[in-house]
């Protein structure tokens, strides 16, 4: 499938999250805006500590529209 045929990306980039934040915490907070497919918190390669941001993936772009407004 070419990249032009893919459905629109429905990921939300969240900055300045606490090092103690867990995916369950973000699911609880952002789950009120719609169902969540995945929560990804990247880790630093060397220290294995969270890098301070996360990606939250929704199944439909319409859920992101509700967050922006």
mmCIF file as Biopython writes it, N, C-alpha, C and O atoms, coordinates in Angstrom:
data_model
#
loop_
_atom_site.group_PDB
_atom_site.id
_atom_site.type_symbol
_atom_site.label_atom_id
_atom_site.label_alt_id
_atom_site.label_comp_id
_atom_site.label_asym_id
_atom_site.label_entity_id
_atom_site.label_seq_id
_atom_site.pdbx_PDB_ins_code
_atom_site.Cartn_x
_atom_site.Cartn_y
_atom_site.Cartn_z
_atom_site.occupancy
_atom_site.B_iso_or_equiv
_atom_site.auth_seq_id
_atom_site.auth_asym_id
_atom_site.pdbx_PDB_model_num
ATOM 1   N N  . UNK A ? 1  ? 0.850   -1.171 0.000  1.0 0.0 1  A 1 
ATOM 2   C CA . UNK A ? 1  ? 0.000   0.000  0.000  1.0 0.0 1  A 1 
ATOM 3   C C  . UNK A ? 1  ? 0.898   1.237  0.000  1.0 0.0 1  A 1 
ATOM 4   O O  . UNK A ? 1  ? 1.822   1.337  0.807  1.0 0.0 1  A 1 
ATOM 5   N N  . UNK A ? 2  ? 0.633   2.144  -0.874 1.0 0.0 2  A 1 
ATOM 6   C CA . UNK A ? 2  ? 1.453   3.351  -0.942 1.0 0.0 2  A 1 
ATOM 7   C C  . UNK A ? 2  ? 1.124   4.279  0.222  1.0 0.0 2  A 1 
ATOM 8   O O  . UNK A ? 2  ? 0.077   4.156  0.857  1.0 0.0 2  A 1 
ATOM 9   N N  . UNK A ? 3  ? 2.012   5.186  0.484  1.0 0.0 3  A 1 
ATOM 10  C CA . UNK A ? 3  ? 1.788   6.089  1.612  1.0 0.0 3  A 1 
ATOM 11  C C  . UNK A ? 3  ? 0.635   7.047  1.364  1.0 0.0 3  A 1 
ATOM 12  O O  . UNK A ? 3  ? 0.093   7.616  2.311  1.0 0.0 3  A 1 
ATOM 13  N N  . UNK A ? 4  ? 0.254   7.232  0.115  1.0 0.0 4  A 1 
ATOM 14  C CA . UNK A ? 4  ? -0.858  8.121  -0.195 1.0 0.0 4  A 1 
ATOM 15  C C  . UNK A ? 4  ? -2.210  7.457  0.033  1.0 0.0 4  A 1 
ATOM 16  O O  . UNK A ? 4  ? -3.233  8.137  0.113  1.0 0.0 4  A 1 
ATOM 17  N N  . UNK A ? 5  ? -2.217  6.138  0.139  1.0 0.0 5  A 1 
ATOM 18  C CA . UNK A ? 5  ? -3.461  5.401  0.325  1.0 0.0 5  A 1 
ATOM 19  C C  . UNK A ? 5  ? -3.746  5.116  1.801  1.0 0.0 5  A 1 
ATOM 20  O O  . UNK A ? 5  ? -4.822  4.620  2.135  1.0 0.0 5  A 1 
ATOM 21  N N  . UNK A ? 6  ? -2.801  5.423  2.682  1.0 0.0 6  A 1 
ATOM 22  C CA . UNK A ? 6  ? -2.983  5.138  4.104  1.0 0.0 6  A 1 
ATOM 23  C C  . UNK A ? 6  ? -4.030  6.053  4.720  1.0 0.0 6  A 1 
ATOM 24  O O  . UNK A ? 6  ? -4.217  7.185  4.274  1.0 0.0 6  A 1 
ATOM 25  N N  . UNK A ? 7  ? -4.711  5.557  5.744  1.0 0.0 7  A 1 
ATOM 26  C CA . UNK A ? 7  ? -5.641  6.446  6.452  1.0 0.0 7  A 1 
ATOM 27  C C  . UNK A ? 7  ? -4.857  7.527  7.194  1.0 0.0 7  A 1 
ATOM 28  O O  . UNK A ? 7  ? -3.673  7.343  7.473  1.0 0.0 7  A 1 
ATOM 29  N N  . UNK A ? 8  ? -5.493  8.640  7.514  1.0 0.0 8  A 1 
ATOM 30  C CA . UNK A ? 8  ? -4.793  9.722  8.226  1.0 0.0 8  A 1 
ATOM 31  C C  . UNK A ? 8  ? -4.260  9.247  9.576  1.0 0.0 8  A 1 
ATOM 32  O O  . UNK A ? 8  ? -4.863  8.403  10.239 1.0 0.0 8  A 1 
ATOM 33  N N  . UNK A ? 9  ? -3.135  9.799  9.959  1.0 0.0 9  A 1 
ATOM 34  C CA . UNK A ? 9  ? -2.516  9.464  11.235 1.0 0.0 9  A 1 
ATOM 35  C C  . UNK A ? 9  ? -3.349  10.049 12.372 1.0 0.0 9  A 1 
ATOM 36  O O  . UNK A ? 9  ? -3.764  11.207 12.317 1.0 0.0 9  A 1 
ATOM 37  N N  . UNK A ? 10 ? -3.586  9.252  13.384 1.0 0.0 10 A 1 
ATOM 38  C CA . UNK A ? 10 ? -4.389  9.706  14.519 1.0 0.0 10 A 1 
ATOM 39  C C  . UNK A ? 10 ? -3.566  9.638  15.802 1.0 0.0 10 A 1 
ATOM 40  O O  . UNK A ? 10 ? -4.034  9.119  16.816 1.0 0.0 10 A 1 
ATOM 41  N N  . UNK A ? 11 ? -2.343  10.159 15.759 1.0 0.0 11 A 1 
ATOM 42  C CA . UNK A ? 11 ? -1.466  10.160 16.925 1.0 0.0 11 A 1 
ATOM 43  C C  . UNK A ? 11 ? -1.396  11.549 17.532 1.0 0.0 11 A 1 
ATOM 44  O O  . UNK A ? 11 ? -1.418  12.561 16.833 1.0 0.0 11 A 1 
ATOM 45  N N  . UNK A ? 12 ? -1.312  11.565 18.843 1.0 0.0 12 A 1 
ATOM 46  C CA . UNK A ? 12 ? -1.195  12.810 19.591 1.0 0.0 12 A 1 
ATOM 47  C C  . UNK A ? 12 ? 0.169   12.815 20.276 1.0 0.0 12 A 1 
ATOM 48  O O  . UNK A ? 12 ? 0.528   11.848 20.948 1.0 0.0 12 A 1 
ATOM 49  N N  . UNK A ? 13 ? 0.924   13.889 20.110 1.0 0.0 13 A 1 
ATOM 50  C CA . UNK A ? 13 ? 2.232   14.053 20.733 1.0 0.0 13 A 1 
ATOM 51  C C  . UNK A ? 13 ? 2.037   14.852 22.010 1.0 0.0 13 A 1 
ATOM 52  O O  . UNK A ? 13 ? 1.512   15.965 21.972 1.0 0.0 13 A 1 
ATOM 53  N N  . UNK A ? 14 ? 2.459   14.289 23.151 1.0 0.0 14 A 1 
ATOM 54  C CA . UNK A ? 14 ? 2.285   14.938 24.454 1.0 0.0 14 A 1 
ATOM 55  C C  . UNK A ? 14 ? 3.671   15.214 25.030 1.0 0.0 14 A 1 
ATOM 56  O O  . UNK A ? 14 ? 4.474   14.297 25.196 1.0 0.0 14 A 1 
ATOM 57  N N  . UNK A ? 15 ? 3.947   16.483 25.333 1.0 0.0 15 A 1 
ATOM 58  C CA . UNK A ? 15 ? 5.250   16.880 25.868 1.0 0.0 15 A 1 
ATOM 59  C C  . UNK A ? 15 ? 5.178   17.130 27.366 1.0 0.0 15 A 1 
ATOM 60  O O  . UNK A ? 15 ? 4.101   17.247 27.950 1.0 0.0 15 A 1 
ATOM 61  N N  . UNK A ? 16 ? 6.362   17.208 27.970 1.0 0.0 16 A 1 
ATOM 62  C CA . UNK A ? 16 ? 6.528   17.574 29.384 1.0 0.0 16 A 1 
ATOM 63  C C  . UNK A ? 16 ? 5.781   16.655 30.335 1.0 0.0 16 A 1 
ATOM 64  O O  . UNK A ? 16 ? 5.142   17.120 31.279 1.0 0.0 16 A 1 
ATOM 65  N N  . UNK A ? 17 ? 5.857   15.361 30.093 1.0 0.0 17 A 1 
ATOM 66  C CA . UNK A ? 17 ? 5.250   14.438 31.049 1.0 0.0 17 A 1 
ATOM 67  C C  . UNK A ? 17 ? 6.287   14.102 32.123 1.0 0.0 17 A 1 
ATOM 68  O O  . UNK A ? 17 ? 7.493   14.165 31.884 1.0 0.0 17 A 1 
ATOM 69  N N  . UNK A ? 18 ? 5.807   13.757 33.273 1.0 0.0 18 A 1 
ATOM 70  C CA . UNK A ? 18 ? 6.670   13.433 34.403 1.0 0.0 18 A 1 
ATOM 71  C C  . UNK A ? 18 ? 7.411   12.121 34.147 1.0 0.0 18 A 1 
ATOM 72  O O  . UNK A ? 18 ? 6.930   11.259 33.412 1.0 0.0 18 A 1 
ATOM 73  N N  . UNK A ? 19 ? 8.580   11.980 34.758 1.0 0.0 19 A 1 
ATOM 74  C CA . UNK A ? 19 ? 9.327   10.728 34.643 1.0 0.0 19 A 1 
ATOM 75  C C  . UNK A ? 19 ? 8.590   9.571  35.306 1.0 0.0 19 A 1 
ATOM 76  O O  . UNK A ? 19 ? 8.826   8.410  34.972 1.0 0.0 19 A 1 
ATOM 77  N N  . UNK A ? 20 ? 7.706   9.881  36.236 1.0 0.0 20 A 1 
ATOM 78  C CA . UNK A ? 20 ? 6.948   8.844  36.925 1.0 0.0 20 A 1 
ATOM 79  C C  . UNK A ? 20 ? 5.670   8.452  36.187 1.0 0.0 20 A 1 
ATOM 80  O O  . UNK A ? 20 ? 4.967   7.537  36.616 1.0 0.0 20 A 1 
ATOM 81  N N  . UNK A ? 21 ? 5.363   9.129  35.090 1.0 0.0 21 A 1 
ATOM 82  C CA . UNK A ? 21 ? 4.134   8.829  34.341 1.0 0.0 21 A 1 
ATOM 83  C C  . UNK A ? 21 ? 4.218   7.442  33.722 1.0 0.0 21 A 1 
ATOM 84  O O  . UNK A ? 21 ? 5.250   7.039  33.184 1.0 0.0 21 A 1 
ATOM 85  N N  . UNK A ? 22 ? 3.118   6.733  33.814 1.0 0.0 22 A 1 
ATOM 86  C CA . UNK A ? 22 ? 3.017   5.399  33.225 1.0 0.0 22 A 1 
ATOM 87  C C  . UNK A ? 22 ? 1.985   5.440  32.110 1.0 0.0 22 A 1 
ATOM 88  O O  . UNK A ? 22 ? 1.143   6.337  32.081 1.0 0.0 22 A 1 
ATOM 89  N N  . UNK A ? 23 ? 2.039   4.481  31.192 1.0 0.0 23 A 1 
ATOM 90  C CA . UNK A ? 23 ? 1.023   4.436  30.131 1.0 0.0 23 A 1 
ATOM 91  C C  . UNK A ? 23 ? -0.403  4.378  30.680 1.0 0.0 23 A 1 
ATOM 92  O O  . UNK A ? 23 ? -1.321  4.937  30.080 1.0 0.0 23 A 1 
ATOM 93  N N  . UNK A ? 24 ? -0.592  3.710  31.806 1.0 0.0 24 A 1 
ATOM 94  C CA . UNK A ? 24 ? -1.929  3.618  32.405 1.0 0.0 24 A 1 
ATOM 95  C C  . UNK A ? 24 ? -2.436  4.993  32.832 1.0 0.0 24 A 1 
ATOM 96  O O  . UNK A ? 24 ? -3.623  5.290  32.703 1.0 0.0 24 A 1 
ATOM 97  N N  . UNK A ? 25 ? -1.530  5.832  33.342 1.0 0.0 25 A 1 
ATOM 98  C CA . UNK A ? 25 ? -1.916  7.189  33.752 1.0 0.0 25 A 1 
ATOM 99  C C  . UNK A ? 25 ? -2.387  8.008  32.555 1.0 0.0 25 A 1 
ATOM 100 O O  . UNK A ? 25 ? -3.404  8.699  32.626 1.0 0.0 25 A 1 
ATOM 101 N N  . UNK A ? 26 ? -1.644  7.926  31.462 1.0 0.0 26 A 1 
ATOM 102 C CA . UNK A ? 26 ? -2.016  8.678  30.262 1.0 0.0 26 A 1 
ATOM 103 C C  . UNK A ? 26 ? -3.297  8.128  29.648 1.0 0.0 26 A 1 
ATOM 104 O O  . UNK A ? 26 ? -4.123  8.890  29.145 1.0 0.0 26 A 1 
ATOM 105 N N  . UNK A ? 27 ? -3.466  6.807  29.686 1.0 0.0 27 A 1 
ATOM 106 C CA . UNK A ? 27 ? -4.714  6.204  29.194 1.0 0.0 27 A 1 
ATOM 107 C C  . UNK A ? 27 ? -5.918  6.723  29.972 1.0 0.0 27 A 1 
ATOM 108 O O  . UNK A ? 27 ? -6.963  7.015  29.390 1.0 0.0 27 A 1 
ATOM 109 N N  . UNK A ? 28 ? -5.770  6.835  31.268 1.0 0.0 28 A 1 
ATOM 110 C CA . UNK A ? 28 ? -6.873  7.309  32.103 1.0 0.0 28 A 1 
ATOM 111 C C  . UNK A ? 28 ? -7.213  8.767  31.775 1.0 0.0 28 A 1 
ATOM 112 O O  . UNK A ? 28 ? -8.387  9.116  31.654 1.0 0.0 28 A 1 
ATOM 113 N N  . UNK A ? 29 ? -6.200  9.610  31.633 1.0 0.0 29 A 1 
ATOM 114 C CA . UNK A ? 29 ? -6.435  11.034 31.379 1.0 0.0 29 A 1 
ATOM 115 C C  . UNK A ? 29 ? -6.969  11.307 29.978 1.0 0.0 29 A 1 
ATOM 116 O O  . UNK A ? 29 ? -7.909  12.085 29.810 1.0 0.0 29 A 1 
ATOM 117 N N  . UNK A ? 30 ? -6.375  10.673 28.975 1.0 0.0 30 A 1 
ATOM 118 C CA . UNK A ? 30 ? -6.758  10.961 27.597 1.0 0.0 30 A 1 
ATOM 119 C C  . UNK A ? 30 ? -7.841  10.022 27.077 1.0 0.0 30 A 1 
ATOM 120 O O  . UNK A ? 30 ? -8.374  10.247 25.991 1.0 0.0 30 A 1 
ATOM 121 N N  . UNK A ? 31 ? -8.172  8.989  27.819 1.0 0.0 31 A 1 
ATOM 122 C CA . UNK A ? 31 ? -9.214  8.055  27.410 1.0 0.0 31 A 1 
ATOM 123 C C  . UNK A ? 31 ? -10.601 8.661  27.437 1.0 0.0 31 A 1 
ATOM 124 O O  . UNK A ? 31 ? -11.517 8.120  26.818 1.0 0.0 31 A 1 
ATOM 125 N N  . UNK A ? 32 ? -10.779 9.756  28.129 1.0 0.0 32 A 1 
ATOM 126 C CA . UNK A ? 32 ? -12.098 10.398 28.175 1.0 0.0 32 A 1 
ATOM 127 C C  . UNK A ? 32 ? -12.466 11.029 26.840 1.0 0.0 32 A 1 
ATOM 128 O O  . UNK A ? 32 ? -13.628 11.374 26.627 1.0 0.0 32 A 1 
ATOM 129 N N  . UNK A ? 33 ? -11.500 11.188 25.934 1.0 0.0 33 A 1 
ATOM 130 C CA . UNK A ? 33 ? -11.769 11.788 24.624 1.0 0.0 33 A 1 
ATOM 131 C C  . UNK A ? 33 ? -12.022 10.750 23.541 1.0 0.0 33 A 1 
ATOM 132 O O  . UNK A ? 33 ? -12.244 11.100 22.382 1.0 0.0 33 A 1 
ATOM 133 N N  . UNK A ? 34 ? -11.989 9.485  23.910 1.0 0.0 34 A 1 
ATOM 134 C CA . UNK A ? 34 ? -12.265 8.425  22.951 1.0 0.0 34 A 1 
ATOM 135 C C  . UNK A ? 34 ? -11.395 7.211  23.230 1.0 0.0 34 A 1 
ATOM 136 O O  . UNK A ? 34 ? -10.490 7.268  24.062 1.0 0.0 34 A 1 
ATOM 137 N N  . UNK A ? 35 ? -11.668 6.115  22.539 1.0 0.0 35 A 1 
ATOM 138 C CA . UNK A ? 35 ? -10.877 4.899  22.750 1.0 0.0 35 A 1 
ATOM 139 C C  . UNK A ? 35 ? -9.432  5.105  22.294 1.0 0.0 35 A 1 
ATOM 140 O O  . UNK A ? 35 ? -9.174  5.791  21.305 1.0 0.0 35 A 1 
ATOM 141 N N  . UNK A ? 36 ? -8.508  4.508  23.019 1.0 0.0 36 A 1 
ATOM 142 C CA . UNK A ? 36 ? -7.082  4.634  22.725 1.0 0.0 36 A 1 
ATOM 143 C C  . UNK A ? 36 ? -6.571  3.299  22.213 1.0 0.0 36 A 1 
ATOM 144 O O  . UNK A ? 36 ? -6.866  2.249  22.783 1.0 0.0 36 A 1 
ATOM 145 N N  . UNK A ? 37 ? -5.800  3.348  21.128 1.0 0.0 37 A 1 
ATOM 146 C CA . UNK A ? 37 ? -5.207  2.144  20.560 1.0 0.0 37 A 1 
ATOM 147 C C  . UNK A ? 37 ? -3.900  1.809  21.270 1.0 0.0 37 A 1 
ATOM 148 O O  . UNK A ? 37 ? -3.664  0.656  21.631 1.0 0.0 37 A 1 
ATOM 149 N N  . UNK A ? 38 ? -3.042  2.826  21.470 1.0 0.0 38 A 1 
ATOM 150 C CA . UNK A ? 38 ? -1.726  2.569  22.041 1.0 0.0 38 A 1 
ATOM 151 C C  . UNK A ? 38 ? -1.190  3.830  22.719 1.0 0.0 38 A 1 
ATOM 152 O O  . UNK A ? 38 ? -1.498  4.951  22.314 1.0 0.0 38 A 1 
ATOM 153 N N  . UNK A ? 39 ? -0.382  3.621  23.757 1.0 0.0 39 A 1 
ATOM 154 C CA . UNK A ? 39 ? 0.347   4.706  24.417 1.0 0.0 39 A 1 
ATOM 155 C C  . UNK A ? 39 ? 1.816   4.303  24.414 1.0 0.0 39 A 1 
ATOM 156 O O  . UNK A ? 39 ? 2.173   3.229  24.899 1.0 0.0 39 A 1 
ATOM 157 N N  . UNK A ? 40 ? 2.664   5.168  23.866 1.0 0.0 40 A 1 
ATOM 158 C CA . UNK A ? 40 ? 4.093   4.873  23.754 1.0 0.0 40 A 1 
ATOM 159 C C  . UNK A ? 40 ? 4.891   5.986  24.423 1.0 0.0 40 A 1 
ATOM 160 O O  . UNK A ? 40 ? 4.787   7.154  24.048 1.0 0.0 40 A 1 
ATOM 161 N N  . UNK A ? 41 ? 5.692   5.607  25.423 1.0 0.0 41 A 1 
ATOM 162 C CA . UNK A ? 41 ? 6.579   6.549  26.110 1.0 0.0 41 A 1 
ATOM 163 C C  . UNK A ? 41 ? 8.010   6.118  25.785 1.0 0.0 41 A 1 
ATOM 164 O O  . UNK A ? 41 ? 8.488   5.125  26.333 1.0 0.0 41 A 1 
ATOM 165 N N  . UNK A ? 42 ? 8.702   6.849  24.901 1.0 0.0 42 A 1 
ATOM 166 C CA . UNK A ? 42 ? 10.069  6.464  24.528 1.0 0.0 42 A 1 
ATOM 167 C C  . UNK A ? 42 ? 11.035  6.563  25.710 1.0 0.0 42 A 1 
ATOM 168 O O  . UNK A ? 42 ? 10.899  7.429  26.574 1.0 0.0 42 A 1 
ATOM 169 N N  . UNK A ? 43 ? 12.004  5.663  25.723 1.0 0.0 43 A 1 
ATOM 170 C CA . UNK A ? 43 ? 13.040  5.648  26.754 1.0 0.0 43 A 1 
ATOM 171 C C  . UNK A ? 43 ? 14.373  6.062  26.151 1.0 0.0 43 A 1 
ATOM 172 O O  . UNK A ? 43 ? 14.635  5.819  24.973 1.0 0.0 43 A 1 
ATOM 173 N N  . UNK A ? 44 ? 15.216  6.690  26.970 1.0 0.0 44 A 1 
ATOM 174 C CA . UNK A ? 44 ? 16.569  7.024  26.551 1.0 0.0 44 A 1 
ATOM 175 C C  . UNK A ? 44 ? 17.350  5.725  26.350 1.0 0.0 44 A 1 
ATOM 176 O O  . UNK A ? 44 ? 17.237  4.799  27.154 1.0 0.0 44 A 1 
ATOM 177 N N  . UNK A ? 45 ? 18.136  5.658  25.286 1.0 0.0 45 A 1 
ATOM 178 C CA . UNK A ? 45 ? 18.856  4.435  24.939 1.0 0.0 45 A 1 
ATOM 179 C C  . UNK A ? 45 ? 19.843  4.021  26.026 1.0 0.0 45 A 1 
ATOM 180 O O  . UNK A ? 45 ? 19.963  2.834  26.328 1.0 0.0 45 A 1 
ATOM 181 N N  . UNK A ? 46 ? 20.541  4.972  26.610 1.0 0.0 46 A 1 
ATOM 182 C CA . UNK A ? 46 ? 21.592  4.657  27.567 1.0 0.0 46 A 1 
ATOM 183 C C  . UNK A ? 46 ? 21.091  4.548  29.001 1.0 0.0 46 A 1 
ATOM 184 O O  . UNK A ? 46 ? 21.473  3.621  29.715 1.0 0.0 46 A 1 
ATOM 185 N N  . UNK A ? 47 ? 20.256  5.465  29.429 1.0 0.0 47 A 1 
ATOM 186 C CA . UNK A ? 47 ? 19.825  5.477  30.829 1.0 0.0 47 A 1 
ATOM 187 C C  . UNK A ? 47 ? 18.563  4.660  31.073 1.0 0.0 47 A 1 
ATOM 188 O O  . UNK A ? 47 ? 18.266  4.312  32.216 1.0 0.0 47 A 1 
ATOM 189 N N  . UNK A ? 48 ? 17.818  4.351  30.016 1.0 0.0 48 A 1 
ATOM 190 C CA . UNK A ? 48 ? 16.548  3.614  30.105 1.0 0.0 48 A 1 
ATOM 191 C C  . UNK A ? 48 ? 15.498  4.383  30.906 1.0 0.0 48 A 1 
ATOM 192 O O  . UNK A ? 48 ? 14.553  3.790  31.428 1.0 0.0 48 A 1 
ATOM 193 N N  . UNK A ? 49 ? 15.663  5.700  31.002 1.0 0.0 49 A 1 
ATOM 194 C CA . UNK A ? 49 ? 14.698  6.569  31.673 1.0 0.0 49 A 1 
ATOM 195 C C  . UNK A ? 49 ? 13.770  7.183  30.626 1.0 0.0 49 A 1 
ATOM 196 O O  . UNK A ? 49 ? 14.177  7.361  29.478 1.0 0.0 49 A 1 
ATOM 197 N N  . UNK A ? 50 ? 12.527  7.511  31.000 1.0 0.0 50 A 1 
ATOM 198 C CA . UNK A ? 50 ? 11.621  8.166  30.045 1.0 0.0 50 A 1 
ATOM 199 C C  . UNK A ? 50 ? 12.207  9.487  29.548 1.0 0.0 50 A 1 
ATOM 200 O O  . UNK A ? 50 ? 12.890  10.195 30.287 1.0 0.0 50 A 1 
ATOM 201 N N  . UNK A ? 51 ? 11.927  9.803  28.283 1.0 0.0 51 A 1 
ATOM 202 C CA . UNK A ? 51 ? 12.492  11.006 27.658 1.0 0.0 51 A 1 
ATOM 203 C C  . UNK A ? 51 ? 11.631  12.243 27.865 1.0 0.0 51 A 1 
ATOM 204 O O  . UNK A ? 51 ? 12.014  13.325 27.421 1.0 0.0 51 A 1 
ATOM 205 N N  . UNK A ? 52 ? 10.483  12.125 28.521 1.0 0.0 52 A 1 
ATOM 206 C CA . UNK A ? 52 ? 9.676   13.298 28.844 1.0 0.0 52 A 1 
ATOM 207 C C  . UNK A ? 52 ? 8.561   13.598 27.870 1.0 0.0 52 A 1 
ATOM 208 O O  . UNK A ? 52 ? 7.927   14.648 27.966 1.0 0.0 52 A 1 
ATOM 209 N N  . UNK A ? 53 ? 8.305   12.699 26.934 1.0 0.0 53 A 1 
ATOM 210 C CA . UNK A ? 53 ? 7.181   12.882 26.017 1.0 0.0 53 A 1 
ATOM 211 C C  . UNK A ? 53 ? 6.570   11.530 25.692 1.0 0.0 53 A 1 
ATOM 212 O O  . UNK A ? 53 ? 7.147   10.483 25.988 1.0 0.0 53 A 1 
ATOM 213 N N  . UNK A ? 54 ? 5.393   11.568 25.079 1.0 0.0 54 A 1 
ATOM 214 C CA . UNK A ? 54 ? 4.675   10.333 24.758 1.0 0.0 54 A 1 
ATOM 215 C C  . UNK A ? 54 ? 3.871   10.522 23.484 1.0 0.0 54 A 1 
ATOM 216 O O  . UNK A ? 54 ? 3.594   11.646 23.064 1.0 0.0 54 A 1 
ATOM 217 N N  . UNK A ? 55 ? 3.504   9.409  22.882 1.0 0.0 55 A 1 
ATOM 218 C CA . UNK A ? 55 ? 2.606   9.387  21.732 1.0 0.0 55 A 1 
ATOM 219 C C  . UNK A ? 55 ? 1.369   8.601  22.131 1.0 0.0 55 A 1 
ATOM 220 O O  . UNK A ? 55 ? 1.473   7.499  22.670 1.0 0.0 55 A 1 
ATOM 221 N N  . UNK A ? 56 ? 0.209   9.163  21.869 1.0 0.0 56 A 1 
ATOM 222 C CA . UNK A ? 56 ? -1.054  8.490  22.147 1.0 0.0 56 A 1 
ATOM 223 C C  . UNK A ? 56 ? -1.754  8.295  20.815 1.0 0.0 56 A 1 
ATOM 224 O O  . UNK A ? 56 ? -1.995  9.257  20.085 1.0 0.0 56 A 1 
ATOM 225 N N  . UNK A ? 57 ? -2.080  7.053  20.500 1.0 0.0 57 A 1 
ATOM 226 C CA . UNK A ? 57 ? -2.695  6.753  19.208 1.0 0.0 57 A 1 
ATOM 227 C C  . UNK A ? 57 ? -4.175  6.446  19.393 1.0 0.0 57 A 1 
ATOM 228 O O  . UNK A ? 57 ? -4.561  5.585  20.183 1.0 0.0 57 A 1 
ATOM 229 N N  . UNK A ? 58 ? -4.987  7.175  18.639 1.0 0.0 58 A 1 
ATOM 230 C CA . UNK A ? 58 ? -6.431  6.975  18.607 1.0 0.0 58 A 1 
ATOM 231 C C  . UNK A ? 58 ? -6.801  6.256  17.314 1.0 0.0 58 A 1 
ATOM 232 O O  . UNK A ? 58 ? -6.075  6.362  16.325 1.0 0.0 58 A 1 
ATOM 233 N N  . UNK A ? 59 ? -7.917  5.527  17.302 1.0 0.0 59 A 1 
ATOM 234 C CA . UNK A ? 59 ? -8.305  4.820  16.073 1.0 0.0 59 A 1 
ATOM 235 C C  . UNK A ? 59 ? -8.831  5.746  14.984 1.0 0.0 59 A 1 
ATOM 236 O O  . UNK A ? 59 ? -8.745  5.411  13.803 1.0 0.0 59 A 1 
ATOM 237 N N  . UNK A ? 60 ? -9.377  6.906  15.357 1.0 0.0 60 A 1 
ATOM 238 C CA . UNK A ? 60 ? -9.985  7.802  14.382 1.0 0.0 60 A 1 
ATOM 239 C C  . UNK A ? 60 ? -9.460  9.224  14.578 1.0 0.0 60 A 1 
ATOM 240 O O  . UNK A ? 60 ? -9.323  9.669  15.717 1.0 0.0 60 A 1 
ATOM 241 N N  . UNK A ? 61 ? -9.166  9.943  13.500 1.0 0.0 61 A 1 
ATOM 242 C CA . UNK A ? 61 ? -8.696  11.332 13.632 1.0 0.0 61 A 1 
ATOM 243 C C  . UNK A ? 61 ? -9.719  12.248 14.294 1.0 0.0 61 A 1 
ATOM 244 O O  . UNK A ? 61 ? -9.344  13.288 14.836 1.0 0.0 61 A 1 
ATOM 245 N N  . UNK A ? 62 ? -10.984 11.895 14.264 1.0 0.0 62 A 1 
ATOM 246 C CA . UNK A ? 62 ? -12.018 12.743 14.860 1.0 0.0 62 A 1 
ATOM 247 C C  . UNK A ? 62 ? -11.794 12.918 16.366 1.0 0.0 62 A 1 
ATOM 248 O O  . UNK A ? 62 ? -12.142 13.958 16.923 1.0 0.0 62 A 1 
ATOM 249 N N  . UNK A ? 63 ? -11.214 11.905 17.028 1.0 0.0 63 A 1 
ATOM 250 C CA . UNK A ? 63 ? -10.924 12.026 18.454 1.0 0.0 63 A 1 
ATOM 251 C C  . UNK A ? 63 ? -9.913  13.141 18.712 1.0 0.0 63 A 1 
ATOM 252 O O  . UNK A ? 63 ? -10.002 13.833 19.726 1.0 0.0 63 A 1 
ATOM 253 N N  . UNK A ? 64 ? -8.967  13.318 17.818 1.0 0.0 64 A 1 
ATOM 254 C CA . UNK A ? 64 ? -7.971  14.381 17.964 1.0 0.0 64 A 1 
ATOM 255 C C  . UNK A ? 64 ? -8.603  15.746 17.772 1.0 0.0 64 A 1 
ATOM 256 O O  . UNK A ? 64 ? -8.203  16.716 18.415 1.0 0.0 64 A 1 
ATOM 257 N N  . UNK A ? 65 ? -9.581  15.824 16.896 1.0 0.0 65 A 1 
ATOM 258 C CA . UNK A ? 65 ? -10.273 17.086 16.662 1.0 0.0 65 A 1 
ATOM 259 C C  . UNK A ? 65 ? -10.918 17.578 17.960 1.0 0.0 65 A 1 
ATOM 260 O O  . UNK A ? 65 ? -10.915 18.779 18.234 1.0 0.0 65 A 1 
ATOM 261 N N  . UNK A ? 66 ? -11.463 16.674 18.748 1.0 0.0 66 A 1 
ATOM 262 C CA . UNK A ? 66 ? -12.090 17.045 20.026 1.0 0.0 66 A 1 
ATOM 263 C C  . UNK A ? 66 ? -11.050 17.560 21.017 1.0 0.0 66 A 1 
ATOM 264 O O  . UNK A ? 66 ? -11.357 18.429 21.832 1.0 0.0 66 A 1 
ATOM 265 N N  . UNK A ? 67 ? -9.829  17.040 20.960 1.0 0.0 67 A 1 
ATOM 266 C CA . UNK A ? 67 ? -8.780  17.478 21.877 1.0 0.0 67 A 1 
ATOM 267 C C  . UNK A ? 67 ? -8.274  18.872 21.554 1.0 0.0 67 A 1 
ATOM 268 O O  . UNK A ? 67 ? -7.933  19.631 22.462 1.0 0.0 67 A 1 
ATOM 269 N N  . UNK A ? 68 ? -8.220  19.216 20.292 1.0 0.0 68 A 1 
ATOM 270 C CA . UNK A ? 68 ? -7.676  20.507 19.878 1.0 0.0 68 A 1 
ATOM 271 C C  . UNK A ? 68 ? -8.629  21.637 20.220 1.0 0.0 68 A 1 
ATOM 272 O O  . UNK A ? 68 ? -8.191  22.733 20.569 1.0 0.0 68 A 1 
ATOM 273 N N  . UNK A ? 69 ? -9.905  21.388 20.125 1.0 0.0 69 A 1 
ATOM 274 C CA . UNK A ? 69 ? -10.890 22.435 20.407 1.0 0.0 69 A 1 
ATOM 275 C C  . UNK A ? 69 ? -11.033 22.622 21.847 1.0 0.0 69 A 1 
ATOM 276 O O  . UNK A ? 69 ? -11.818 23.462 22.286 1.0 0.0 69 A 1 
#
